[in-house]
């Protein structure tokens, strides 16, 4: 395993993050071209960098740095207890919890430990925030992400999202 530096994003990270984002898009297009598309590439570096550098109190964004280049990122958000949790069905709505919005690593660094290091950092942040749960979603047919989350990171399936194409 490579020892990545997990750090806050900074100016100049957009190019490396765009590679990771496009690598994921290409991979998922191979699996399900009817569901996934390639992101528009013109200005993608700047767009992603601006997203990563936006500071919000209940948001956690980190990049995996390898020799000065951002090769992956994680973006997570803290959800406070729902104001009407006592009327909801899910117990977790009464608790602080974290949702991972995105995790992406450049394809050349898959299975190198970068994704695990980013997720571990997000989990540590979640614990420090008092979160009782961390969750995420991923494409159910992914031969990469599903085993990563279940076997490597210890996550379990909690719900199923159904979809039906109407056109």
Residue frames as a rotation matrix with the C-alpha (Angstrom) as fourth column:
UNK 1
0.568 0.823 0.000 0.00
0.823 -0.568 0.000 0.00
0.000 0.000 -1.000 0.00
UNK 2
-0.320 -0.601 0.733 1.03
0.579 -0.736 -0.350 3.52
0.749 0.313 0.584 -0.76
UNK 3
-0.269 0.186 -0.945 1.04
0.871 -0.373 -0.321 6.14
-0.412 -0.909 -0.062 1.99
UNK 4
-0.083 0.357 0.931 -1.20
0.690 -0.654 0.312 8.91
0.719 0.668 -0.192 0.68
UNK 5
-0.966 -0.063 -0.251 -1.50
0.219 -0.712 -0.668 12.28
-0.136 -0.700 0.701 2.30
UNK 6
-0.038 0.988 0.148 -5.15
0.930 -0.019 0.367 12.94
0.365 0.151 -0.918 3.07
UNK 7
-0.801 -0.341 -0.492 -5.59
0.487 -0.849 -0.204 16.68
-0.348 -0.404 0.846 3.15
UNK 8
0.219 0.832 -0.510 -8.01
0.240 -0.552 -0.799 19.52
-0.946 0.053 -0.320 2.59
UNK 9
0.400 -0.036 0.916 -8.42
0.916 0.059 -0.398 20.49
-0.039 0.998 0.057 -1.06
UNK 10
-0.001 -0.436 -0.900 -6.48
0.221 -0.878 0.425 23.43
-0.975 -0.199 0.097 -2.39
UNK 11
0.649 0.197 -0.735 -6.17
-0.556 -0.537 -0.634 25.48
-0.520 0.820 -0.239 -5.52
UNK 12
-0.251 -0.743 -0.620 -4.73
-0.968 0.198 0.154 23.39
0.008 0.639 -0.769 -8.33
UNK 13
-0.640 0.023 0.768 -6.42
-0.278 0.925 -0.260 20.12
-0.716 -0.380 -0.585 -7.33
UNK 14
0.271 0.919 -0.286 -9.07
-0.631 -0.055 -0.774 20.32
-0.727 0.390 0.565 -10.05
UNK 15
0.033 -0.303 -0.952 -7.01
-0.963 0.246 -0.111 18.64
0.268 0.921 -0.284 -12.78
UNK 16
-0.894 -0.432 -0.121 -6.28
-0.378 0.870 -0.316 15.50
0.242 -0.237 -0.941 -10.78
UNK 17
-0.551 0.775 0.310 -9.82
-0.160 0.266 -0.951 15.30
-0.819 -0.573 -0.022 -9.44
UNK 18
0.242 0.626 -0.741 -11.23
-0.877 -0.185 -0.443 15.67
-0.415 0.757 0.504 -12.96
UNK 19
-0.482 -0.467 -0.741 -9.20
-0.723 0.689 0.036 12.63
0.494 0.553 -0.671 -14.03
UNK 20
-0.970 0.147 0.193 -10.69
-0.028 0.722 -0.691 10.62
-0.240 -0.676 -0.696 -11.15
UNK 21
-0.185 0.971 -0.153 -14.21
-0.411 -0.218 -0.885 11.82
-0.892 -0.101 0.440 -11.98
UNK 22
0.201 0.219 -0.955 -13.85
-0.979 0.016 -0.202 10.95
-0.029 0.976 0.217 -15.67
UNK 23
-0.801 -0.506 -0.320 -12.28
-0.495 0.860 -0.119 7.57
0.335 0.063 -0.940 -14.86
UNK 24
-0.728 0.603 0.325 -15.34
0.004 0.479 -0.878 6.70
-0.685 -0.638 -0.351 -12.79
UNK 25
0.156 0.816 -0.557 -17.66
-0.690 -0.313 -0.652 7.90
-0.707 0.486 0.514 -15.55
UNK 26
-0.161 -0.294 -0.942 -15.87
-0.933 0.357 0.048 5.74
0.322 0.887 -0.332 -18.14
UNK 27
-0.974 -0.222 0.041 -15.91
-0.219 0.891 -0.397 2.71
0.051 -0.396 -0.917 -15.86
UNK 28
-0.469 0.865 0.177 -19.61
-0.031 0.184 -0.982 3.03
-0.883 -0.466 -0.060 -15.11
UNK 29
0.151 0.474 -0.868 -20.42
-0.912 -0.273 -0.308 3.62
-0.383 0.837 0.391 -18.77
UNK 30
-0.664 -0.453 -0.594 -18.78
-0.643 0.752 0.146 0.26
0.380 0.479 -0.791 -19.50
UNK 31
-0.942 0.322 0.099 -21.14
0.177 0.724 -0.667 -1.40
-0.286 -0.610 -0.739 -17.01
UNK 32
-0.050 0.999 0.016 -24.36
0.839 0.051 -0.542 0.51
-0.542 -0.014 -0.840 -17.74
UNK 33
-0.886 -0.391 0.247 -24.20
0.461 -0.693 0.554 2.89
-0.045 0.605 0.795 -20.72
UNK 34
-0.150 0.913 0.380 -27.96
0.569 -0.234 0.789 3.52
0.809 0.335 -0.484 -20.49
UNK 35
0.679 0.404 -0.613 -27.50
0.724 -0.236 0.648 4.96
0.117 -0.884 -0.453 -16.99
UNK 36
0.299 -0.689 -0.660 -24.14
0.459 -0.503 0.733 6.76
-0.837 -0.522 0.166 -17.02
UNK 37
0.888 -0.052 0.456 -22.63
0.392 -0.432 -0.812 9.44
0.240 0.900 -0.363 -19.23
UNK 38
-0.215 -0.976 -0.042 -19.33
0.950 -0.199 -0.243 11.21
0.229 -0.092 0.969 -19.64
UNK 39
0.405 0.319 -0.857 -19.26
0.581 -0.813 -0.029 14.60
-0.706 -0.487 -0.515 -17.95
UNK 40
0.899 -0.118 0.422 -18.69
0.274 -0.600 -0.752 17.60
0.342 0.791 -0.507 -20.20
UNK 41
0.320 -0.885 -0.339 -14.94
0.947 0.296 0.123 18.10
-0.008 -0.361 0.933 -20.04
UNK 42
-0.253 -0.444 0.859 -14.51
0.454 -0.839 -0.300 21.75
0.854 0.315 0.414 -20.95
UNK 43
-0.152 0.091 0.984 -14.12
-0.609 -0.793 -0.021 23.62
0.778 -0.603 0.176 -17.67
UNK 44
0.635 0.447 -0.631 -14.50
0.119 0.750 0.651 20.42
0.764 -0.488 0.423 -15.63
UNK 45
-0.278 -0.831 -0.482 -11.25
0.740 0.136 -0.659 21.02
0.613 -0.540 0.577 -13.70
UNK 46
-0.859 -0.060 0.508 -12.38
-0.153 -0.917 -0.368 24.47
0.488 -0.394 0.779 -12.56
UNK 47
0.114 0.987 0.116 -15.95
-0.587 -0.027 0.809 23.33
0.801 -0.160 0.577 -11.82
UNK 48
0.523 0.034 -0.852 -14.80
0.446 0.840 0.308 20.43
0.726 -0.541 0.424 -9.64
UNK 49
-0.555 -0.806 -0.205 -12.17
0.643 -0.259 -0.721 22.54
0.528 -0.532 0.662 -7.90
UNK 50
-0.598 0.418 0.684 -14.75
-0.489 -0.867 0.101 25.20
0.635 -0.273 0.723 -7.06
UNK 51
0.515 0.813 -0.272 -17.04
-0.309 0.472 0.825 22.50
0.799 -0.341 0.495 -5.63
UNK 52
0.264 -0.497 -0.827 -14.22
0.719 0.672 -0.175 21.05
0.643 -0.549 0.534 -3.54
UNK 53
-0.729 -0.681 0.067 -13.10
0.501 -0.598 -0.626 24.43
0.466 -0.423 0.777 -2.23
UNK 54
-0.026 0.799 0.600 -16.59
-0.318 -0.576 0.753 25.54
0.948 -0.171 0.269 -1.14
UNK 55
-0.925 -0.352 -0.144 -16.52
0.048 0.267 -0.962 25.64
0.377 -0.897 -0.230 2.64
UNK 56
0.155 0.971 0.184 -19.64
-0.430 -0.101 0.897 24.60
0.890 -0.218 0.401 4.54
UNK 57
-0.100 -0.212 0.972 -19.87
-0.989 -0.085 -0.120 23.96
0.108 -0.974 -0.201 8.27
UNK 58
0.291 0.346 0.892 -21.36
-0.569 0.812 -0.129 20.46
-0.769 -0.469 0.433 8.06
UNK 59
0.964 -0.004 -0.267 -19.37
-0.237 0.446 -0.863 19.29
0.123 0.895 0.429 5.03
UNK 60
0.318 -0.881 0.350 -16.19
-0.228 0.287 0.930 17.23
-0.920 -0.376 -0.110 4.87
UNK 61
0.984 -0.115 -0.133 -14.05
-0.112 0.170 -0.979 17.26
0.135 0.979 0.155 1.73
UNK 62
0.295 -0.939 0.178 -10.59
-0.401 0.047 0.915 15.74
-0.867 -0.341 -0.363 1.50
UNK 63
0.731 -0.183 -0.658 -8.27
-0.620 0.225 -0.752 14.72
0.286 0.957 0.051 -1.28
UNK 64
0.721 -0.618 0.313 -5.77
0.381 0.731 0.566 11.91
-0.579 -0.290 0.763 -1.50
UNK 65
0.743 -0.556 -0.373 -2.45
-0.663 -0.688 -0.294 13.48
-0.093 0.466 -0.880 -2.47
UNK 66
0.682 -0.616 0.394 0.32
0.562 0.787 0.256 11.49
-0.468 0.047 0.883 -4.08
UNK 67
-0.308 -0.936 0.168 3.54
0.888 -0.220 0.404 13.41
-0.341 0.273 0.899 -4.68
UNK 68
-0.776 -0.024 -0.631 1.73
0.036 -0.999 -0.006 16.75
-0.630 -0.028 0.776 -4.79
UNK 69
-0.789 0.541 -0.292 -1.11
-0.420 -0.128 0.898 15.62
0.449 0.831 0.328 -7.08
UNK 70
-0.292 0.797 0.530 -4.70
-0.730 0.172 -0.661 15.07
-0.618 -0.579 0.531 -5.98
UNK 71
-0.894 -0.083 -0.441 -5.59
-0.370 0.692 0.620 11.58
0.254 0.717 -0.649 -7.23
UNK 72
-0.376 0.833 -0.405 -8.94
0.624 0.551 0.554 11.18
0.685 -0.045 -0.727 -5.46
UNK 73
-0.786 0.176 0.593 -11.44
-0.465 -0.800 -0.378 12.82
0.408 -0.573 0.710 -3.17
UNK 74
-0.486 0.738 -0.468 -14.27
0.836 0.549 0.000 12.20
0.257 -0.392 -0.884 -0.73
UNK 75
-0.743 0.395 0.540 -17.19
-0.381 -0.913 0.143 14.55
0.550 -0.100 0.829 -0.10
UNK 76
-0.443 0.589 -0.676 -19.48
0.767 0.639 0.053 13.93
0.463 -0.495 -0.735 2.89
UNK 77
-0.433 0.392 0.812 -22.12
-0.353 -0.902 0.247 15.89
0.829 -0.180 0.529 4.76
UNK 78
-0.964 0.136 -0.226 -23.42
0.260 0.337 -0.905 15.83
-0.047 -0.932 -0.360 8.32
UNK 79
-0.227 0.953 0.201 -27.19
0.000 -0.206 0.979 15.60
0.974 0.222 0.047 8.75
UNK 80
-0.837 0.013 0.547 -28.54
-0.529 -0.271 -0.804 16.78
0.138 -0.962 0.234 12.07
UNK 81
-0.779 0.612 0.136 -31.41
0.474 0.718 -0.510 14.93
-0.409 -0.333 -0.849 13.76
UNK 82
-0.605 0.656 0.451 -34.69
0.378 -0.262 0.888 15.43
0.701 0.708 -0.089 11.88
UNK 83
-0.837 0.263 0.479 -37.00
-0.503 -0.713 -0.488 17.84
0.213 -0.650 0.729 13.69
UNK 84
0.228 0.961 0.157 -39.91
-0.973 0.219 0.073 15.40
0.036 -0.169 0.985 13.39
UNK 85
-0.614 -0.622 -0.485 -37.91
-0.624 0.760 -0.184 12.22
0.483 0.189 -0.855 13.99
UNK 86
-0.791 0.330 0.515 -40.40
-0.298 0.526 -0.796 10.87
-0.533 -0.784 -0.318 16.53
UNK 87
0.299 0.949 -0.105 -42.98
-0.530 0.073 -0.845 10.65
-0.794 0.308 0.525 13.73
UNK 88
0.132 -0.358 -0.924 -40.67
-0.966 0.163 -0.201 8.94
0.223 0.919 -0.324 11.25
UNK 89
0.950 0.258 -0.175 -40.09
-0.241 0.964 0.111 5.21
0.197 -0.064 0.978 10.76
UNK 90
0.372 -0.892 -0.257 -36.30
0.388 0.401 -0.830 5.19
0.843 0.209 0.495 10.63
UNK 91
0.740 -0.158 -0.654 -34.56
0.651 -0.075 0.755 5.39
-0.168 -0.985 0.047 14.00
UNK 92
-0.216 -0.971 0.102 -31.49
0.967 -0.198 0.158 6.96
-0.133 0.133 0.982 12.42
UNK 93
0.022 0.275 0.961 -33.41
0.538 -0.814 0.220 10.16
0.843 0.512 -0.166 11.64
UNK 94
0.947 0.320 -0.017 -33.30
0.168 -0.449 0.878 11.02
0.274 -0.834 -0.479 15.34
UNK 95
0.518 -0.837 -0.177 -29.50
0.538 0.158 0.828 10.86
-0.665 -0.525 0.532 15.34
UNK 96
0.386 -0.523 -0.760 -26.70
-0.731 -0.676 0.094 12.87
-0.562 0.520 -0.643 13.79
UNK 97
0.471 -0.209 0.857 -25.52
0.454 0.890 -0.033 10.97
-0.756 0.405 0.514 10.71
UNK 98
-0.224 -0.633 -0.741 -23.20
-0.519 -0.566 0.641 11.44
-0.825 0.528 -0.201 7.76
UNK 99
0.782 0.408 0.472 -23.87
0.224 0.523 -0.823 10.76
-0.582 0.749 0.317 4.11
UNK 100
-0.394 -0.919 -0.014 -20.98
0.181 -0.092 0.979 10.29
-0.901 0.383 0.203 1.68
UNK 101
0.523 0.617 -0.589 -21.95
-0.370 -0.458 -0.808 12.20
-0.768 0.641 -0.011 -1.45
UNK 102
0.884 -0.286 -0.370 -19.00
-0.313 0.226 -0.922 11.08
0.347 0.931 0.110 -3.56
UNK 103
0.329 -0.878 0.348 -15.79
-0.246 0.277 0.929 9.08
-0.912 -0.391 -0.125 -3.48
UNK 104
0.998 -0.059 -0.013 -13.63
0.001 0.230 -0.973 8.96
0.061 0.971 0.229 -6.58
UNK 105
0.246 -0.965 0.087 -10.06
-0.191 0.040 0.981 7.85
-0.950 -0.258 -0.174 -7.20
UNK 106
0.102 -0.301 -0.948 -8.11
-0.987 -0.150 -0.058 7.85
-0.125 0.942 -0.312 -10.44
UNK 107
0.892 0.389 -0.228 -8.38
-0.432 0.882 -0.187 4.42
0.129 0.266 0.955 -12.08
UNK 108
0.248 -0.895 -0.370 -4.63
-0.144 0.344 -0.928 3.91
0.958 0.283 -0.043 -12.02
UNK 109
-0.700 -0.500 0.510 -4.78
-0.527 -0.120 -0.841 4.06
0.482 -0.858 -0.180 -8.21
UNK 110
0.492 0.868 0.070 -7.73
-0.751 0.382 0.539 1.75
0.441 -0.317 0.840 -7.58
UNK 111
0.913 -0.032 -0.406 -6.90
0.209 0.892 0.400 -0.89
0.349 -0.450 0.822 -4.98
UNK 112
-0.058 -0.982 0.182 -3.92
0.292 -0.191 -0.937 1.13
0.955 -0.001 0.298 -3.78
UNK 113
-0.328 0.001 -0.945 -5.42
0.944 0.046 -0.328 2.21
0.043 -0.999 -0.016 -0.48
UNK 114
-0.962 -0.056 0.266 -6.39
0.079 -0.994 0.077 5.74
0.261 0.095 0.961 -1.53
UNK 115
-0.159 0.983 0.089 -10.14
-0.227 -0.125 0.966 5.09
0.961 0.133 0.243 -1.39
UNK 116
0.315 0.224 -0.922 -9.84
0.734 0.558 0.386 3.33
0.601 -0.799 0.012 1.97
UNK 117
-0.644 -0.619 -0.450 -7.75
0.765 -0.510 -0.392 6.20
0.013 -0.597 0.802 3.37
UNK 118
-0.812 0.410 0.414 -10.32
-0.226 -0.876 0.425 8.75
0.538 0.252 0.805 2.19
UNK 119
0.192 0.939 -0.285 -13.23
-0.025 0.295 0.955 6.76
0.981 -0.176 0.080 3.63
UNK 120
0.010 -0.272 -0.962 -11.38
0.930 0.357 -0.092 6.26
0.369 -0.894 0.256 6.92
UNK 121
-0.934 -0.357 0.008 -10.85
0.338 -0.892 -0.299 10.02
0.114 -0.276 0.954 7.14
UNK 122
-0.426 0.860 0.281 -14.57
-0.405 -0.459 0.791 10.60
0.809 0.223 0.543 6.51
UNK 123
0.336 0.534 -0.776 -15.48
0.423 0.650 0.631 8.05
0.841 -0.540 -0.008 9.20
UNK 124
-0.437 -0.572 -0.694 -13.13
0.887 -0.149 -0.437 9.70
0.146 -0.807 0.573 11.71
UNK 125
-0.933 0.159 0.323 -14.70
-0.135 -0.986 0.096 13.09
0.333 0.046 0.942 10.95
UNK 126
-0.037 0.988 -0.147 -18.18
-0.188 0.137 0.973 11.59
0.981 0.064 0.181 11.35
UNK 127
0.159 0.029 -0.987 -17.26
0.832 0.534 0.150 10.20
0.531 -0.845 0.060 14.77
UNK 128
-0.785 -0.543 -0.298 -15.78
0.619 -0.669 -0.413 13.54
0.025 -0.508 0.861 15.82
UNK 129
-0.738 0.596 0.317 -19.06
-0.392 -0.760 0.518 15.21
0.550 0.258 0.794 14.82
UNK 130
-0.649 0.487 0.585 -20.99
-0.541 0.246 -0.804 12.79
-0.536 -0.838 0.104 17.04
UNK 131
-0.053 0.637 -0.769 -22.54
-0.944 0.220 0.247 10.90
0.327 0.739 0.589 14.12
UNK 132
0.012 0.183 0.983 -24.04
-0.616 0.775 -0.137 7.53
-0.787 -0.604 0.122 14.92
UNK 133
0.442 0.235 0.866 -24.16
0.487 0.747 -0.452 6.34
-0.753 0.621 0.216 11.30
UNK 134
-0.376 -0.454 -0.808 -22.37
-0.579 -0.565 0.587 6.90
-0.723 0.689 -0.050 8.02
UNK 135
0.238 0.533 0.812 -24.08
0.404 0.706 -0.582 5.88
-0.883 0.466 -0.048 4.80
UNK 136
-0.541 -0.383 -0.749 -23.74
-0.572 -0.484 0.662 6.19
-0.616 0.787 0.043 1.05
UNK 137
0.674 0.633 0.382 -25.13
-0.134 0.612 -0.779 4.78
-0.726 0.474 0.497 -2.13
UNK 138
-0.523 -0.803 -0.284 -23.39
-0.547 0.061 0.835 3.14
-0.654 0.592 -0.471 -5.04
UNK 139
0.033 0.498 -0.867 -24.33
-0.970 0.227 0.093 1.38
0.243 0.837 0.490 -8.27
UNK 140
0.504 0.305 0.808 -25.55
-0.667 0.732 0.140 -2.09
-0.549 -0.610 0.572 -7.29
UNK 141
0.985 -0.081 0.155 -23.93
0.160 0.781 -0.604 -3.81
-0.072 0.620 0.782 -10.30
UNK 142
0.559 -0.828 0.037 -20.46
-0.731 -0.514 -0.450 -2.38
0.391 0.224 -0.892 -9.69
UNK 143
0.769 -0.341 -0.540 -17.82
0.383 0.923 -0.037 -5.11
0.511 -0.178 0.841 -9.37
UNK 144
-0.340 -0.914 0.222 -15.47
0.379 -0.349 -0.857 -2.55
0.861 -0.207 0.465 -7.81
UNK 145
-0.488 0.102 0.867 -17.42
-0.579 -0.781 -0.234 -0.41
0.653 -0.616 0.440 -5.36
UNK 146
0.615 0.787 0.033 -19.76
-0.546 0.396 0.738 -3.03
0.568 -0.472 0.674 -3.88
UNK 147
0.568 -0.450 -0.689 -16.93
0.603 0.797 -0.023 -5.35
0.560 -0.402 0.724 -2.72
UNK 148
-0.479 -0.761 0.438 -14.90
0.255 -0.598 -0.760 -2.32
0.840 -0.252 0.480 -1.62
UNK 149
-0.222 0.453 0.864 -17.61
-0.762 -0.633 0.136 -1.06
0.609 -0.628 0.485 0.71
UNK 150
0.782 0.621 -0.047 -18.75
-0.467 0.633 0.617 -4.48
0.413 -0.461 0.785 1.95
UNK 151
0.743 -0.501 -0.443 -15.51
0.545 0.838 -0.034 -6.41
0.388 -0.216 0.896 2.29
UNK 152
-0.232 -0.944 0.235 -12.88
0.625 -0.330 -0.707 -3.73
0.745 -0.017 0.667 2.65
UNK 153
-0.667 -0.041 0.744 -14.72
-0.278 -0.912 -0.300 -1.04
0.691 -0.407 0.597 4.60
UNK 154
-0.927 0.242 -0.287 -17.27
0.375 0.563 -0.736 -3.14
-0.017 -0.790 -0.613 6.54
UNK 155
-0.619 0.770 -0.153 -20.47
-0.754 -0.638 -0.160 -1.52
-0.220 0.016 0.975 5.26
UNK 156
-0.752 0.460 0.472 -23.69
0.437 0.884 -0.165 -3.50
-0.493 0.082 -0.866 4.86
UNK 157
-0.772 0.553 0.314 -26.64
0.155 -0.315 0.936 -3.13
0.617 0.771 0.157 2.55
UNK 158
-0.852 0.474 -0.222 -29.50
0.139 -0.205 -0.969 -1.35
-0.505 -0.857 0.108 4.25
UNK 159
0.184 0.946 -0.268 -31.92
-0.168 -0.238 -0.957 -0.43
-0.968 0.221 0.115 1.49
UNK 160
-0.492 -0.232 0.839 -32.58
0.747 0.382 0.544 -0.91
-0.447 0.894 -0.014 -2.19
UNK 161
-0.298 0.373 -0.879 -33.37
-0.426 -0.876 -0.227 1.83
-0.854 0.307 0.420 -4.67
UNK 162
-0.092 0.351 0.932 -35.62
0.729 0.661 -0.177 0.78
-0.679 0.663 -0.316 -7.54
UNK 163
-0.458 -0.036 -0.888 -35.76
-0.457 -0.847 0.270 2.48
-0.762 0.530 0.372 -10.91
UNK 164
0.019 0.499 0.867 -37.93
0.704 0.608 -0.366 2.00
-0.709 0.618 -0.340 -13.99
UNK 165
-0.919 -0.347 -0.188 -37.32
0.093 -0.653 0.752 3.69
-0.384 0.673 0.632 -17.31
UNK 166
0.043 0.996 -0.075 -40.43
0.271 -0.084 -0.959 5.33
-0.962 0.021 -0.274 -18.68
UNK 167
0.877 0.181 -0.445 -39.01
-0.351 -0.391 -0.851 6.42
-0.328 0.902 -0.279 -22.04
